[in-house]
Amino acid sequence: MPNSHRAYANRRVTAASLQTDRTVAAYRTDHQDRSGMSRPSRIQALQVAKRYASAIGLKAAKIALIDQLFAFSKAIDWSDAEIIPLVWPSNEVLARRLGIKVSTLKYHLAGLVEAGLICYSDHPTYQRRGRRSEDGRIVEAYGINLSPIAARYCELLELSDAADFEAGKCKRLSNSRTLLRRGIAAIIEAARRELGSLDEDWNLLLARLDRLRERRAQGSVELAHVVDALDLSDRLLLAQRHPADDV
């Protein structure tokens, strides 16, 4: 496809892509100045890229694309500080592997650029191509640059760990919310059986509970507020059912 480069000639430049380019340039300078500087292995880079992608809410298709891009990368691309981890599969090959249209693939690639996980190291004609030496080292390559993952590795790892911690905290709070809801429902059902009908005080508490049920908590802080409010409602309902025990 001699004219395939035209599809890339007008690639959109965004603030995110420019920031990634600056990060990669600084990373390369650091490696040139400090040859002993550590860098993540291929497996470490792949794992943190997928964890971070999941943490920021990227869909399964983009995470699958990360897997496919790394399938074209070799371990030596990450262990040798002189090598830039570049891959050069065509959009057609990537789209076929993922079972999607080329236009959809371009959308997902743009998403990875915006996420700061990849950038482009373009040939003047915007064609992707490369070659390796007999020992597998990249000699020349133009295409999709995976080095933003290496450049941001510590940052991505920290953000992924924080996201995992937040997710774990939200899960524990969600479990507490479910248990409180069940407990409150049991108290209300028992009160109905005992009293036959609920008075105004009960109805006020039920209205409060309905508002809490409709509340959609975002994040652990809001979720903790809902759990605290449910816990208070639980104690108020118990006091309403057994007023003598609350003296």
C-alpha positions in Angstrom: 0.0 0.0 0.0 2.3 2.8 -1.2 -0.1 5.6 -0.1 -0.9 4.1 3.3 1.1 6.9 5.0 -1.5 9.4 4.0 -3.8 8.1 6.8 -1.3 9.3 9.4 -0.2 12.6 7.8 -2.9 14.6 9.6 -2.6 12.8 13.0 -4.1 15.0 15.7 -1.7 16.6 18.2 -3.1 17.0 21.6 -1.9 18.4 25.0 -1.6 14.8 26.2 0.5 13.7 23.2 2.8 16.6 23.6 3.3 16.0 27.3 4.0 12.3 26.5 6.6 13.4 23.9 8.3 15.6 26.5 8.3 12.8 29.1 9.9 10.4 26.6 12.5 12.9 25.6 13.5 13.6 29.2 13.6 9.8 29.9 15.9 9.2 26.9 18.2 12.0 28.1 18.4 10.5 31.6 19.3 7.2 30.2 22.0 8.6 28.0 23.5 10.5 31.0 23.1 7.5 33.4 23.8 4.3 31.6 23.2 2.2 34.7 19.7 3.6 35.2 17.2 0.8 35.7 14.2 0.3 33.5 11.3 -2.1 33.8 11.4 -5.5 32.1 8.9 -6.3 29.3 6.7 -8.2 31.7 6.7 -5.4 34.3 5.9 -2.8 31.7 3.1 -4.9 30.3 1.6 -5.5 33.7 1.7 -1.9 34.9 0.3 -0.6 31.6 -2.7 -2.9 31.8 -3.2 -2.2 35.5 -3.1 1.6 34.9 -5.4 1.3 31.9 -7.9 -0.6 34.0 -7.5 1.9 36.9 -8.4 4.9 34.7 -11.4 3.1 33.2 -10.1 2.1 29.7 -12.3 -0.5 28.2 -11.3 -4.1 27.5 -10.6 -3.4 23.8 -7.9 -1.0 24.6 -6.4 -3.3 27.2 -6.4 -6.1 24.6 -4.7 -3.7 22.2 -1.9 -3.2 24.8 -1.4 -7.0 24.8 -1.2 -7.1 21.0 1.3 -4.3 20.9 3.6 -6.0 23.4 3.3 -9.2 21.4 5.5 -7.5 18.8 8.0 -6.4 21.4 10.9 -8.5 22.7 12.5 -8.7 26.2 15.7 -7.2 24.8 13.9 -4.1 23.8 13.4 -3.3 27.5 16.6 -4.7 29.0 19.0 -2.9 26.7 19.2 0.8 27.6 20.4 1.7 24.1 17.2 0.4 22.5 13.9 2.2 22.2 11.0 -0.2 22.6 9.3 0.3 19.3 6.8 -1.9 17.4 5.7 -1.5 13.8 2.7 -3.7 13.0 0.3 -2.2 10.5 -3.2 -1.1 11.5 -4.5 -3.8 9.3 -2.6 -6.5 11.2 -3.6 -5.2 14.6 -7.2 -4.8 13.6 -7.3 -8.4 12.2 -5.8 -9.7 15.5 -8.4 -7.9 17.5 -11.3 -8.7 15.2 -12.2 -5.0 14.7 -12.3 -2.5 11.9 -9.3 -0.4 11.1 -11.2 2.8 11.9 -12.1 1.3 15.4 -8.4 0.4 15.9 -7.3 4.0 15.2 -9.8 5.2 17.8 -8.3 2.8 20.4 -4.7 3.8 19.5 -5.7 7.4 20.0 -7.1 6.5 23.4 -3.7 4.9 24.4 -2.0 8.1 23.3 -4.3 10.2 25.3 -3.7 8.0 28.3 0.1 8.6 28.0 0.9 5.0 27.3 2.2 5.2 23.8 3.4 7.8 21.3 4.6 7.7 17.7 8.1 7.7 16.3 7.3 8.4 12.7 9.2 7.8 9.5 9.0 10.9 7.2 6.4 9.0 5.1 4.5 8.0 8.2 5.0 4.3 7.3 5.7 1.8 10.1 8.7 -0.4 9.5 11.7 -1.8 11.3 14.5 -4.4 11.3 16.4 -6.3 13.8 20.0 -7.6 13.9 20.7 -11.3 14.1 20.8 -11.2 17.9 17.3 -9.6 17.9 18.2 -6.0 18.7 16.3 -3.3 16.9 18.6 -1.7 14.4 16.1 0.7 12.8 12.4 1.2 13.6 9.6 3.6 13.0 6.1 3.1 14.4 4.4 2.8 17.8 6.7 3.8 20.7 6.1 2.0 24.0 8.8 3.9 25.9 6.2 6.2 27.6 5.4 3.2 29.8 9.1 2.8 30.8 9.4 6.6 31.3 6.4 6.7 33.5 6.8 3.3 35.1 7.2 4.5 38.8 4.3 7.0 38.3 2.1 4.3 36.7 2.9 1.8 39.4 2.1 4.3 42.2 -1.2 5.3 40.5 -2.2 1.7 40.0 -1.4 0.8 43.6 -3.5 3.7 44.8 -6.3 2.7 42.5 -6.2 -0.9 43.9 -6.2 0.4 47.4 -9.2 2.6 46.6 -11.0 -0.3 44.9 -10.4 -2.5 47.9 -11.7 0.2 50.3 -14.8 0.7 48.2 -15.4 -3.1 48.1 -15.3 -3.3 51.9 -17.6 -0.3 52.3 -20.0 -1.7 49.7 -20.1 -5.0 51.7 -20.9 -3.0 54.9 -23.6 -1.1 53.0 -25.2 -4.3 51.8 -25.2 -5.8 55.3 -26.7 -2.6 56.8 -29.4 -2.5 54.2 -30.3 -6.1 54.9 -30.3 -5.5 58.6 -32.5 -2.5 58.3 -35.0 -4.3 56.0 -35.2 -7.1 58.6 -35.9 -4.6 61.4 -38.7 -2.9 59.3 -40.3 -6.3 58.5 -40.2 -7.4 62.1 -41.8 -4.1 63.2 -44.6 -4.4 60.7 -45.3 -7.9 62.0 -45.3 -6.7 65.6 -47.2 -3.4 65.1 -49.4 -4.2 62.2 -49.0 -0.6 60.9 -46.2 1.9 61.3 -46.7 5.3 62.9 -45.4 8.7 61.8 -42.0 8.3 63.5 -41.4 5.0 61.6 -42.5 6.6 58.3 -40.0 9.4 58.8 -37.2 6.9 59.3 -38.4 4.9 56.3 -38.3 8.1 54.2 -34.7 8.8 55.4 -33.8 5.2 54.4 -35.4 5.6 50.9 -33.2 8.7 50.3 -30.1 6.8 51.3 -31.0 3.9 49.0 -31.4 6.3 46.0 -28.0 8.0 46.7 -25.3 7.0 44.3 -21.9 7.2 46.0 -18.8 8.0 44.0 -15.6 6.9 45.6 -14.7 5.7 49.1 -15.3 9.1 50.8 -18.9 9.4 49.6 -19.5 5.7 50.2 -18.2 6.0 53.8 -20.8 8.8 54.4 -23.6 6.6 53.1 -22.4 3.7 55.3 -22.3 6.1 58.3 -25.8 7.3 57.6 -27.1 3.8 57.2 -25.5 2.8 60.5 -27.2 5.8 62.2 -30.5 4.8 60.6 -30.0 1.2 61.8 -29.5 2.4 65.4 -32.5 4.8 65.2 -34.7 2.0 63.9 -33.6 -0.3 66.8 -34.3 2.5 69.3 -37.7 3.0 67.7 -38.5 -0.6 67.9 -37.3 -1.1 71.5 -37.6 2.4 73.1 -37.2 0.9 76.6 -33.8 -0.5 75.8 -32.5 2.9 74.7 -33.0 4.5 78.1 
